[in-house]
Amino acid sequence: MEEGNWMHIPDGFLSTPVWVAMWLITLVILGYSVKQVNGRLSEKHVPLMGVLAAFVFAAQMLNTPVAGGTSGHVLGGVLTAAMLGPWAATIVMSAVFVVQAIVFLDGGITTLGANIFNMGLIGTVFGYLIYKALRDRARLPIPIAGGIAGWIAVVLASAATAIELGLSGTVPMGVALAAMVSVHMVIGLIEFGITAVVLGMVKARRPDLLEMEKI
């Protein structure tokens, strides 16, 4: 896998059954998201979706060196979901990864379903549930809850990528899990920091954006 961009799986790294299955899972979640969002977007949601898509796209272009010549970047799924809600965020994140794959060749086409799921939907769906639990049950402040959920989402995304590679026979499952998860436990600190800082700034300056209906 190309150095410095471990999460964007290129074509040929996943077996046909695995990439087909990931495409189906992603399409089902994306279709459900479109159904949930349809007719519910307010005048504030639409421009915010555009702003967040641009922010996530730009943030993902900034790679931070981690170790051994590798680097990582923010994913943004939890951040986007904390602002918009999981289903609207799913559409935003999917659009970002489609553009990255088609225009910038960042990740493959056959593996695009897996890449959308790993780097986007884990954060928008599972990460958002973790964020909500930390907010509503643990009573953590929004920036901290978002940061922790973002870190967990990055680690889960790396584990999902490793499992897909292992099931495809690209690399032994144990080796892939150890390598991906250990490195992304460090990379996840970037996600924690950016998510917490951005949510903290929004809370301080535009709290109304955090009070919008979550879709």
C-alpha positions in Angstrom: 0.0 0.0 0.0 1.3 3.4 -0.9 3.3 5.0 1.9 1.8 7.8 3.8 -1.8 7.1 2.7 -2.6 3.8 4.3 -6.4 4.3 4.6 -7.1 4.9 0.9 -7.2 1.3 -0.5 -6.2 1.2 -4.2 -7.7 -1.1 -6.7 -6.4 -4.7 -6.6 -5.9 -4.8 -2.8 -9.3 -6.3 -2.0 -10.7 -9.5 -3.4 -13.9 -9.4 -5.5 -16.2 -10.8 -2.8 -14.9 -8.2 -0.2 -15.1 -5.1 -2.4 -18.5 -6.1 -3.7 -19.8 -6.7 -0.2 -18.4 -3.3 0.9 -20.0 -1.6 -2.0 -23.4 -3.1 -1.1 -23.1 -2.2 2.5 -22.1 1.4 1.6 -24.9 1.8 -0.9 -27.5 0.6 1.6 -26.3 3.1 4.2 -26.0 5.9 1.6 -29.5 5.1 0.2 -31.0 5.2 3.8 -29.2 8.5 4.4 -30.7 10.0 1.3 -34.1 8.9 2.4 -33.6 10.4 5.9 -32.3 13.7 4.5 -34.9 14.1 1.8 -37.1 17.1 2.6 -35.6 17.8 6.0 -32.7 20.1 5.1 -33.2 23.7 6.3 -31.7 26.9 4.9 -28.8 26.4 7.4 -28.1 22.8 6.6 -27.4 23.2 2.9 -24.6 25.8 3.1 -23.1 24.1 6.2 -22.9 20.8 4.2 -20.9 22.7 1.5 -18.6 24.3 4.0 -18.0 21.1 5.9 -17.3 19.2 2.6 -14.8 21.8 1.6 -13.2 21.8 5.1 -12.9 18.0 5.3 -11.6 17.9 1.7 -8.9 20.5 2.5 -8.1 19.0 5.9 -7.5 15.6 4.3 -5.0 17.0 1.9 -2.8 18.0 4.9 -0.7 15.0 5.9 1.1 14.9 9.2 4.3 12.8 9.5 3.8 10.0 12.1 6.6 7.5 12.0 8.6 5.4 9.7 7.9 7.6 6.7 4.2 7.3 7.2 1.7 10.1 7.7 -1.9 10.6 8.6 -4.6 13.1 8.1 -7.9 14.0 9.7 -11.0 12.0 8.5 -13.7 14.4 9.7 -16.6 12.0 10.0 -17.4 12.6 13.6 -16.9 16.3 13.3 -19.3 16.5 10.3 -21.9 14.3 12.1 -21.7 16.3 15.3 -22.6 19.4 13.2 -25.2 18.0 10.8 -26.2 14.6 12.1 -25.2 11.1 10.9 -27.2 10.9 7.7 -26.5 14.3 6.3 -22.9 13.8 7.2 -22.8 10.5 5.4 -23.8 12.2 2.2 -21.1 14.9 2.7 -18.3 12.4 3.5 -19.3 10.1 0.5 -19.2 13.1 -1.8 -15.7 14.0 -0.6 -14.3 10.4 -1.2 -16.0 10.1 -4.6 -14.2 13.3 -5.7 -10.9 12.2 -4.2 -11.1 8.9 -6.0 -12.3 10.1 -9.4 -10.5 13.4 -9.7 -7.4 12.8 -7.6 -7.1 9.0 -8.0 -6.9 8.8 -4.2 -8.0 5.2 -3.7 -9.5 2.8 -6.2 -12.9 2.7 -7.9 -13.6 -0.9 -7.0 -12.5 -0.2 -3.5 -14.4 3.1 -3.2 -17.2 1.5 -1.3 -14.8 0.2 1.3 -13.0 3.5 1.4 -16.2 5.4 1.9 -17.3 3.0 4.6 -13.9 2.9 6.4 -13.0 6.6 6.4 -16.5 8.1 6.3 -19.4 6.0 7.5 -17.6 4.6 10.5 -17.3 8.1 11.7 -20.6 9.4 10.7 -22.7 6.5 11.9 -20.8 4.6 14.6 -18.7 7.6 15.6 -21.8 9.7 16.0 -23.4 7.1 18.3 -20.3 7.2 20.5 -20.3 11.0 20.5 -24.0 11.0 21.5 -23.3 8.5 24.3 -20.4 10.6 25.6 -22.5 13.7 25.4 -25.8 12.4 26.8 -24.7 9.7 29.2 -21.2 10.7 30.3 -22.1 14.4 30.2 -18.8 15.3 28.6 -18.4 18.7 26.9 -19.0 18.8 23.2 -15.3 19.3 22.2 -14.1 16.4 24.4 -16.9 14.1 23.4 -16.2 14.8 19.7 -12.5 14.4 20.1 -12.7 11.1 21.8 -15.3 9.8 19.4 -13.1 11.0 16.5 -10.1 9.1 17.9 -12.1 5.9 18.3 -13.5 6.3 14.8 -10.0 6.5 13.3 -8.9 3.3 15.2 -12.1 1.5 14.2 -11.5 2.6 10.6 -8.0 1.3 10.6 -9.2 -2.1 12.0 -11.9 -2.3 9.4 -9.3 -1.7 6.7 -7.0 -4.3 8.1 -9.8 -6.9 8.3 -10.8 -6.2 4.7 -7.2 -6.7 3.6 -6.9 -9.8 5.7 -10.1 -11.3 4.3 -8.8 -10.6 0.8 -5.6 -12.4 1.4 -3.5 -9.3 0.7 -1.7 -9.5 4.0 -2.1 -11.8 7.0 -4.9 -10.6 9.2 -2.8 -10.4 12.4 0.0 -8.5 10.7 -2.5 -6.0 9.1 -4.4 -5.4 12.4 -1.2 -4.9 14.4 0.3 -2.5 11.9 -2.8 -0.5 11.1 -4.3 -0.2 14.6 -1.0 0.6 16.3 -0.1 3.4 13.9 -3.6 4.8 13.8 -3.8 5.0 17.6 -1.2 7.7 17.1 -2.8 9.2 14.0 -6.1 9.3 15.8 -4.6 12.0 18.1 -4.7 14.3 15.1 -8.4 13.6 14.7 -8.9 14.2 18.4 -7.2 17.6 18.4 -8.8 19.0 15.2 -12.3 17.7 16.1 -12.1 19.1 19.6 -10.6 22.5 18.5 -13.1 23.0 15.7 -16.1 22.0 17.8 -14.8 24.3 20.6 -14.5 27.2 18.3 -18.0 26.7 16.9 -19.4 26.3 20.3 -17.8 29.6 21.4 -18.7 31.7 18.3 -21.6 30.0 16.6 -23.4 27.9 19.1 -26.6 28.0 17.0 -24.9 25.7 14.5 -24.5 23.0 17.1 -28.2 23.5 18.1 -29.5 22.7 14.6 -31.6 19.7 14.0 -29.4 16.6 13.6 -30.4 14.7 10.5 
